[in-house]
Each structure stands twice: as C-alpha cells, then as structure tokens.
Amino acid sequence: MLHEPANRDTAPDSAAGYKSRLGLILFFVYAAMYAGFVVINLTTPAMMEITVLWGINLAVVYGLALILAAFGLALAYDSLCRKREEGR
C-alpha cells in the first residue's frame, strides 16, 4: 500500500480565498447561535425549562435547532463552494 496523496492534481485552488472567507463567515454565524444558547443557560437557566413546541422544552428545541443549523450551514458551504469552483 502506497502512502501518497490521493489527489495528484497540483494546480492551485483558485477558489481557496473564497472558501476561507465563506468558512469563517459561516463559523461566526454558528458561533453566534451557540453563544445565544450558552448565554441563556448562564443568565436565565430556568428559561430552558419553558415548553415551546409540542410539549418540548426550549433546551431540546434549541439544541436540535443548533444541530440542524450546523447541517444546513454545511450544505450551504458545499453548494456555494461548488458553484464558485464551477464558475457559476
């Protein structure tokens, strides 16, 4: 088994700068959402016990929303990067 790079294409990635900026922007968007979760837990933890949706409390709803947001941001990142690489 050879231990060499799987991708032998050595051409520079023309979208690397775009990908880096986009990744940082999406990271800070997610970090702000997560910071909101942490702030609520630190300042008013009783708020997390409030039932908000179908008998589920805010802690669970917010936690699931964070998971779905991470997945959604990952899909957005992938889609936007593919469009940039394809030149659209």
The first five atom37 places (N, CA, C, CB, O) and aatype in JSON, in Angstrom:
{
  "aatype": [12, 10, 8, 6, 14, 0, 2, 1, 3, 16, 0, 14, 3, 15, 0, 0, 7, 18, 11, 15, 1, 10, 7, 10, 9, 10, 13, 13, 19, 18, 0, 0, 12, 18, 0, 7, 13, 19, 19, 9, 2, 10, 16, 16, 14, 0, 12, 12, 6, 9, 16, 19, 10, 17, 7, 9, 2, 10, 0, 19, 19, 18, 7, 10, 0, 10, 9, 10, 0, 0, 13, 7, 10, 0, 10, 0, 18, 3, 15, 10, 4, 1, 11, 1, 6, 6, 7, 1],
  "atom_mask": [
    [1, 1, 1, 1, 1],
    [1, 1, 1, 1, 1],
    [1, 1, 1, 1, 1],
    [1, 1, 1, 1, 1],
    [1, 1, 1, 1, 1],
    [1, 1, 1, 1, 1],
    [1, 1, 1, 1, 1],
    [1, 1, 1, 1, 1],
    [1, 1, 1, 1, 1],
    [1, 1, 1, 1, 1],
    [1, 1, 1, 1, 1],
    [1, 1, 1, 1, 1],
    [1, 1, 1, 1, 1],
    [1, 1, 1, 1, 1],
    [1, 1, 1, 1, 1],
    [1, 1, 1, 1, 1],
    [1, 1, 1, 0, 1],
    [1, 1, 1, 1, 1],
    [1, 1, 1, 1, 1],
    [1, 1, 1, 1, 1],
    [1, 1, 1, 1, 1],
    [1, 1, 1, 1, 1],
    [1, 1, 1, 0, 1],
    [1, 1, 1, 1, 1],
    [1, 1, 1, 1, 1],
    [1, 1, 1, 1, 1],
    [1, 1, 1, 1, 1],
    [1, 1, 1, 1, 1],
    [1, 1, 1, 1, 1],
    [1, 1, 1, 1, 1],
    [1, 1, 1, 1, 1],
    [1, 1, 1, 1, 1],
    [1, 1, 1, 1, 1],
    [1, 1, 1, 1, 1],
    [1, 1, 1, 1, 1],
    [1, 1, 1, 0, 1],
    [1, 1, 1, 1, 1],
    [1, 1, 1, 1, 1],
    [1, 1, 1, 1, 1],
    [1, 1, 1, 1, 1],
    [1, 1, 1, 1, 1],
    [1, 1, 1, 1, 1],
    [1, 1, 1, 1, 1],
    [1, 1, 1, 1, 1],
    [1, 1, 1, 1, 1],
    [1, 1, 1, 1, 1],
    [1, 1, 1, 1, 1],
    [1, 1, 1, 1, 1],
    [1, 1, 1, 1, 1],
    [1, 1, 1, 1, 1],
    [1, 1, 1, 1, 1],
    [1, 1, 1, 1, 1],
    [1, 1, 1, 1, 1],
    [1, 1, 1, 1, 1],
    [1, 1, 1, 0, 1],
    [1, 1, 1, 1, 1],
    [1, 1, 1, 1, 1],
    [1, 1, 1, 1, 1],
    [1, 1, 1, 1, 1],
    [1, 1, 1, 1, 1],
    [1, 1, 1, 1, 1],
    [1, 1, 1, 1, 1],
    [1, 1, 1, 0, 1],
    [1, 1, 1, 1, 1],
    [1, 1, 1, 1, 1],
    [1, 1, 1, 1, 1],
    [1, 1, 1, 1, 1],
    [1, 1, 1, 1, 1],
    [1, 1, 1, 1, 1],
    [1, 1, 1, 1, 1],
    [1, 1, 1, 1, 1],
    [1, 1, 1, 0, 1],
    [1, 1, 1, 1, 1],
    [1, 1, 1, 1, 1],
    [1, 1, 1, 1, 1],
    [1, 1, 1, 1, 1],
    [1, 1, 1, 1, 1],
    [1, 1, 1, 1, 1],
    [1, 1, 1, 1, 1],
    [1, 1, 1, 1, 1],
    [1, 1, 1, 1, 1],
    [1, 1, 1, 1, 1],
    [1, 1, 1, 1, 1],
    [1, 1, 1, 1, 1],
    [1, 1, 1, 1, 1],
    [1, 1, 1, 1, 1],
    [1, 1, 1, 0, 1],
    [1, 1, 1, 1, 1]
  ],
  "atom_positions": [
    [[0.85, -1.16, 0.0], [0.0, 0.0, 0.0], [0.9, 1.23, 0.0], [-0.97, -0.01, 1.22], [1.76, 1.39, 0.86]],
    [[0.69, 2.09, -0.97], [1.48, 3.31, -1.07], [0.84, 4.42, -0.25], [1.63, 3.74, -2.53], [-0.38, 4.56, -0.22]],
    [[1.66, 5.19, 0.4], [1.18, 6.32, 1.19], [1.53, 7.6, 0.45], [1.79, 6.33, 2.63], [2.53, 8.26, 0.73]],
    [[0.7, 7.92, -0.5], [0.91, 9.13, -1.29], [-0.4, 9.9, -1.37], [1.44, 8.78, -2.71], [-1.46, 9.34, -1.08]],
    [[-0.36, 11.13, -1.76], [-1.59, 11.91, -1.85], [-2.59, 11.28, -2.81], [-1.29, 13.34, -2.28], [-2.21, 10.82, -3.89]],
    [[-3.84, 11.26, -2.43], [-4.87, 10.69, -3.28], [-5.11, 11.58, -4.49], [-6.18, 10.51, -2.49], [-5.4, 11.09, -5.58]],
    [[-4.98, 12.88, -4.31], [-5.19, 13.82, -5.39], [-3.83, 14.27, -5.91], [-6.03, 15.03, -4.91], [-3.07, 14.95, -5.21]],
    [[-3.53, 13.91, -7.13], [-2.23, 14.26, -7.69], [-2.28, 15.57, -8.46], [-1.73, 13.15, -8.6], [-1.27, 16.01, -9.02]],
    [[-3.44, 16.2, -8.5], [-3.58, 17.47, -9.18], [-2.9, 18.55, -8.35], [-5.08, 17.82, -9.41], [-3.32, 18.84, -7.23]],
    [[-1.86, 19.14, -8.88], [-1.11, 20.13, -8.13], [-1.49, 21.56, -8.51], [0.37, 19.93, -8.33], [-0.84, 22.51, -8.07]],
    [[-2.52, 21.72, -9.32], [-2.95, 23.06, -9.72], [-3.49, 23.79, -8.49], [-4.03, 23.0, -10.84], [-4.19, 23.2, -7.67]],
    [[-3.16, 25.07, -8.36], [-3.66, 25.83, -7.21], [-5.18, 25.97, -7.26], [-3.0, 27.22, -7.15], [-5.78, 26.06, -8.33]],
    [[-5.77, 26.0, -6.1], [-7.22, 26.14, -5.99], [-7.57, 27.62, -6.11], [-7.76, 25.55, -4.65], [-7.27, 28.41, -5.21]],
    [[-8.19, 27.99, -7.21], [-8.49, 29.41, -7.44], [-9.59, 29.92, -6.51], [-8.91, 29.62, -8.88], [-9.75, 31.13, -6.35]],
    [[-10.34, 29.02, -5.9], [-11.42, 29.41, -5.0], [-11.01, 29.33, -3.53], [-12.64, 28.54, -5.25], [-11.86, 29.45, -2.65]],
    [[-9.74, 29.11, -3.26], [-9.3, 28.92, -1.87], [-9.6, 30.12, -0.99], [-7.81, 28.62, -1.83], [-10.05, 29.96, 0.14]],
    [[-9.36, 31.31, -1.49], [-9.64, 32.51, -0.7], [-11.12, 32.66, -0.4], [0.0, 0.0, 0.0], [-11.51, 32.99, 0.72]],
    [[-11.94, 32.4, -1.41], [-13.39, 32.46, -1.24], [-13.85, 31.45, -0.2], [-14.1, 32.21, -2.58], [-14.66, 31.76, 0.68]],
    [[-13.32, 30.23, -0.3], [-13.7, 29.17, 0.64], [-13.31, 29.53, 2.07], [-13.04, 27.84, 0.24], [-14.07, 29.29, 3.01]],
    [[-12.14, 30.11, 2.23], [-11.69, 30.51, 3.57], [-12.59, 31.58, 4.16], [-10.25, 31.01, 3.53], [-13.02, 31.48, 5.31]],
    [[-12.89, 32.62, 3.37], [-13.76, 33.69, 3.86], [-15.15, 33.17, 4.18], [-13.86, 34.82, 2.82], [-15.71, 33.49, 5.22]],
    [[-15.7, 32.36, 3.28], [-17.03, 31.81, 3.5], [-17.06, 30.92, 4.74], [-17.49, 31.01, 2.27], [-17.99, 30.99, 5.53]],
    [[-16.04, 30.1, 4.9], [-15.96, 29.24, 6.08], [-15.92, 30.04, 7.37], [0.0, 0.0, 0.0], [-16.58, 29.68, 8.34]],
    [[-15.17, 31.12, 7.37], [-15.1, 31.97, 8.57], [-16.44, 32.65, 8.84], [-14.0, 33.02, 8.42], [-16.87, 32.74, 9.99]],
    [[-17.08, 33.14, 7.8], [-18.39, 33.79, 7.97], [-19.39, 32.81, 8.56], [-18.91, 34.35, 6.63], [-20.09, 33.13, 9.52]],
    [[-19.46, 31.61, 7.98], [-20.42, 30.62, 8.47], [-20.06, 30.15, 9.88], [-20.48, 29.42, 7.52], [-20.95, 29.85, 10.68]],
    [[-18.78, 30.08, 10.18], [-18.36, 29.72, 11.53], [-18.87, 30.75, 12.54], [-16.83, 29.61, 11.61], [-19.41, 30.38, 13.58]],
    [[-18.71, 32.03, 12.22], [-19.15, 33.06, 13.15], [-20.67, 33.13, 13.26], [-18.61, 34.41, 12.72], [-21.2, 33.48, 14.31]],
    [[-21.38, 32.8, 12.18], [-22.84, 32.71, 12.26], [-23.23, 31.62, 13.26], [-23.46, 32.42, 10.86], [-24.07, 31.84, 14.13]],
    [[-22.61, 30.45, 13.12], [-22.92, 29.35, 14.03], [-22.47, 29.67, 15.46], [-22.27, 28.06, 13.55], [-23.17, 29.36, 16.42]],
    [[-21.31, 30.28, 15.59], [-20.8, 30.64, 16.92], [-21.75, 31.6, 17.62], [-19.4, 31.27, 16.82], [-21.94, 31.5, 18.83]],
    [[-22.35, 32.53, 16.87], [-23.31, 33.46, 17.47], [-24.55, 32.72, 17.95], [-23.7, 34.56, 16.46], [-25.09, 33.02, 19.02]],
    [[-25.02, 31.76, 17.16], [-26.19, 30.98, 17.58], [-25.86, 30.16, 18.83], [-26.65, 30.04, 16.44], [-26.67, 30.09, 19.76]],
    [[-24.69, 29.56, 18.86], [-24.28, 28.78, 20.02], [-24.08, 29.67, 21.24], [-23.01, 27.99, 19.72], [-24.41, 29.29, 22.36]],
    [[-23.52, 30.85, 21.01], [-23.32, 31.79, 22.12], [-24.66, 32.18, 22.74], [-22.58, 33.06, 21.63], [-24.76, 32.34, 23.95]],
    [[-25.68, 32.31, 21.91], [-27.02, 32.59, 22.44], [-27.49, 31.49, 23.37], [0.0, 0.0, 0.0], [-28.07, 31.76, 24.42]],
    [[-27.23, 30.25, 22.98], [-27.59, 29.1, 23.81], [-26.86, 29.15, 25.15], [-27.27, 27.78, 23.07], [-27.46, 28.93, 26.2]],
    [[-25.58, 29.44, 25.09], [-24.76, 29.5, 26.31], [-25.2, 30.65, 27.2], [-23.28, 29.64, 25.96], [-25.3, 30.49, 28.42]],
    [[-25.47, 31.8, 26.61], [-25.88, 32.97, 27.39], [-27.2, 32.7, 28.11], [-26.02, 34.21, 26.48], [-27.35, 33.05, 29.28]],
    [[-28.14, 32.09, 27.42], [-29.42, 31.75, 28.07], [-29.18, 30.82, 29.25], [-30.4, 31.1, 27.07], [-29.75, 31.01, 30.32]],
    [[-28.33, 29.82, 29.05], [-28.05, 28.87, 30.14], [-27.33, 29.51, 31.31], [-27.23, 27.72, 29.61], [-27.54, 29.13, 32.46]],
    [[-26.48, 30.49, 31.03], [-25.74, 31.15, 32.11], [-26.57, 32.18, 32.85], [-24.5, 31.8, 31.55], [-26.49, 32.29, 34.07]],
    [[-27.37, 32.94, 32.12], [-28.09, 34.06, 32.75], [-29.44, 33.66, 33.3], [-28.26, 35.17, 31.75], [-29.79, 34.03, 34.42]],
    [[-30.22, 32.91, 32.53], [-31.56, 32.52, 32.97], [-31.8, 31.05, 32.64], [-32.65, 33.4, 32.3], [-32.54, 30.73, 31.71]],
    [[-31.18, 30.15, 33.4], [-31.33, 28.73, 33.09], [-32.77, 28.23, 33.2], [-30.46, 27.93, 34.02], [-33.14, 27.25, 32.55]],
    [[-33.59, 28.9, 34.01], [-34.98, 28.47, 34.12], [-35.73, 28.64, 32.81], [-35.69, 29.26, 35.23], [-36.73, 27.97, 32.56]],
    [[-35.25, 29.54, 31.96], [-35.9, 29.76, 30.67], [-35.84, 28.5, 29.81], [-35.24, 30.93, 29.94], [-36.73, 28.27, 28.99]],
    [[-34.81, 27.7, 29.99], [-34.67, 26.48, 29.19], [-35.74, 25.44, 29.52], [-33.29, 25.89, 29.41], [-35.93, 24.5, 28.76]],
    [[-36.43, 25.62, 30.64], [-37.48, 24.68, 31.03], [-38.83, 25.01, 30.41], [-37.61, 24.65, 32.53], [-39.76, 24.22, 30.5]],
    [[-38.93, 26.18, 29.78], [-40.21, 26.6, 29.19], [-40.56, 25.69, 28.02], [-40.13, 28.08, 28.72], [-39.73, 25.4, 27.16]],
    [[-41.81, 25.23, 28.01], [-42.29, 24.41, 26.91], [-42.6, 25.32, 25.73], [-43.55, 23.58, 27.33], [-43.39, 26.26, 25.85]],
    [[-41.98, 25.04, 24.59], [-42.14, 25.93, 23.44], [-42.79, 25.27, 22.23], [-40.82, 26.47, 23.05], [-43.42, 25.96, 21.43]],
    [[-42.64, 23.98, 22.08], [-43.11, 23.35, 20.85], [-43.49, 21.9, 21.13], [-42.04, 23.42, 19.75], [-42.65, 21.09, 21.54]],
    [[-44.75, 21.57, 20.9], [-45.24, 20.2, 21.04], [-44.86, 19.56, 22.37], [-44.72, 19.35, 19.91], [-44.56, 18.36, 22.41]],
    [[-44.87, 20.31, 23.43], [-44.55, 19.79, 24.75], [-43.07, 19.61, 25.01], [0.0, 0.0, 0.0], [-42.68, 18.99, 26.0]],
    [[-42.24, 20.14, 24.13], [-40.79, 20.01, 24.27], [-40.24, 21.33, 24.8], [-40.11, 19.63, 22.91], [-40.66, 22.4, 24.38]],
    [[-39.29, 21.24, 25.73], [-38.76, 22.47, 26.33], [-37.75, 23.17, 25.41], [-38.11, 22.16, 27.67], [-37.27, 22.6, 24.43]],
    [[-37.45, 24.41, 25.77], [-36.56, 25.24, 24.95], [-35.18, 24.63, 24.8], [-36.45, 26.63, 25.55], [-34.56, 24.75, 23.74]],
    [[-34.67, 23.99, 25.83], [-33.33, 23.4, 25.76], [-33.23, 22.38, 24.63], [-32.96, 22.74, 27.1], [-32.27, 22.38, 23.87]],
    [[-34.23, 21.51, 24.53], [-34.22, 20.48, 23.5], [-34.43, 21.09, 22.12], [-35.3, 19.41, 23.78], [-33.73, 20.75, 21.16]],
    [[-35.38, 22.01, 22.02], [-35.66, 22.64, 20.73], [-34.44, 23.43, 20.24], [-36.89, 23.58, 20.83], [-34.06, 23.33, 19.08]],
    [[-33.84, 24.2, 21.14], [-32.66, 24.99, 20.77], [-31.5, 24.06, 20.4], [-32.25, 25.93, 21.94], [-30.79, 24.32, 19.43]],
    [[-31.31, 23.0, 21.15], [-30.24, 22.05, 20.85], [-30.42, 21.39, 19.49], [0.0, 0.0, 0.0], [-29.47, 21.28, 18.72]],
    [[-31.64, 20.96, 19.19], [-31.91, 20.37, 17.88], [-31.75, 21.41, 16.78], [-33.32, 19.76, 17.84], [-31.27, 21.09, 15.69]],
    [[-32.17, 22.64, 17.06], [-32.01, 23.7, 16.07], [-30.53, 23.95, 15.78], [-32.67, 25.0, 16.56], [-30.16, 24.21, 14.63]],
    [[-29.68, 23.86, 16.8], [-28.24, 24.02, 16.58], [-27.69, 22.91, 15.69], [-27.5, 24.04, 17.93], [-26.86, 23.15, 14.82]],
    [[-28.15, 21.7, 15.93], [-27.69, 20.57, 15.11], [-28.14, 20.75, 13.66], [-28.23, 19.24, 15.66], [-27.35, 20.58, 12.74]],
    [[-29.41, 21.1, 13.47], [-29.93, 21.31, 12.12], [-29.26, 22.51, 11.44], [-31.44, 21.51, 12.16], [-29.01, 22.48, 10.24]],
    [[-28.97, 23.54, 12.21], [-28.29, 24.71, 11.66], [-26.89, 24.34, 11.19], [-28.23, 25.84, 12.7], [-26.45, 24.79, 10.13]],
    [[-26.19, 23.54, 11.96], [-24.84, 23.12, 11.56], [-24.91, 22.33, 10.25], [-24.19, 22.25, 12.67], [-24.08, 22.53, 9.36]],
    [[-25.88, 21.45, 10.14], [-26.05, 20.67, 8.91], [-26.41, 21.59, 7.75], [-27.14, 19.59, 9.1], [-25.86, 21.46, 6.65]],
    [[-27.32, 22.52, 7.98], [-27.72, 23.46, 6.94], [-26.58, 24.36, 6.48], [0.0, 0.0, 0.0], [-26.42, 24.61, 5.29]],
    [[-25.79, 24.83, 7.43], [-24.64, 25.66, 7.07], [-23.6, 24.86, 6.29], [-23.99, 26.25, 8.34], [-22.97, 25.38, 5.37]],
    [[-23.43, 23.59, 6.64], [-22.5, 22.74, 5.89], [-22.98, 22.54, 4.46], [-22.34, 21.38, 6.59], [-22.18, 22.57, 3.52]],
    [[-24.28, 22.33, 4.28], [-24.83, 22.18, 2.93], [-24.69, 23.48, 2.14], [-26.3, 21.76, 3.0], [-24.36, 23.45, 0.95]],
    [[-24.94, 24.61, 2.8], [-24.78, 25.9, 2.13], [-23.33, 26.12, 1.71], [-25.25, 27.05, 3.05], [-23.06, 26.57, 0.6]],
    [[-22.4, 25.8, 2.6], [-20.98, 25.94, 2.29], [-20.62, 25.09, 1.08], [-20.11, 25.54, 3.5], [-19.95, 25.56, 0.15]],
    [[-21.05, 23.85, 1.08], [-20.75, 22.95, -0.02], [-21.32, 23.47, -1.33], [-21.29, 21.55, 0.27], [-20.63, 23.5, -2.35]],
    [[-22.56, 23.89, -1.3], [-23.22, 24.38, -2.51], [-22.54, 25.64, -3.06], [-24.69, 24.68, -2.23], [-22.27, 25.74, -4.25]],
    [[-22.25, 26.59, -2.17], [-21.62, 27.83, -2.61], [-20.2, 27.6, -3.13], [-21.59, 28.84, -1.46], [-19.78, 28.24, -4.09]],
    [[-19.47, 26.7, -2.49], [-18.11, 26.41, -2.95], [-18.12, 25.69, -4.3], [-17.37, 25.55, -1.92], [-17.29, 25.97, -5.16]],
    [[-19.07, 24.78, -4.48], [-19.17, 24.09, -5.77], [-19.48, 25.07, -6.89], [-20.25, 22.99, -5.72], [-18.9, 25.0, -7.97]],
    [[-20.4, 25.99, -6.62], [-20.75, 26.99, -7.64], [-19.54, 27.84, -7.99], [-21.9, 27.89, -7.16], [-19.31, 28.15, -9.17]],
    [[-18.76, 28.22, -7.0], [-17.58, 29.05, -7.25], [-16.54, 28.26, -8.05], [-16.96, 29.54, -5.92], [-15.92, 28.8, -8.96]],
    [[-16.36, 26.98, -7.72], [-15.38, 26.17, -8.43], [-15.78, 25.93, -9.88], [-15.19, 24.83, -7.73], [-14.93, 25.87, -10.77]],
    [[-17.09, 25.81, -10.11], [-17.57, 25.56, -11.47], [-17.69, 26.84, -12.27], [-18.92, 24.86, -11.42], [-17.96, 26.81, -13.47]],
    [[-17.49, 27.98, -11.62], [-17.51, 29.25, -12.31], [-18.88, 29.84, -12.55], [0.0, 0.0, 0.0], [-19.05, 30.69, -13.42]],
    [[-19.87, 29.39, -11.78], [-21.23, 29.94, -11.94], [-21.42, 31.16, -11.12], [-22.28, 28.91, -11.57], [-22.5, 31.75, -11.13]]
  ]
}
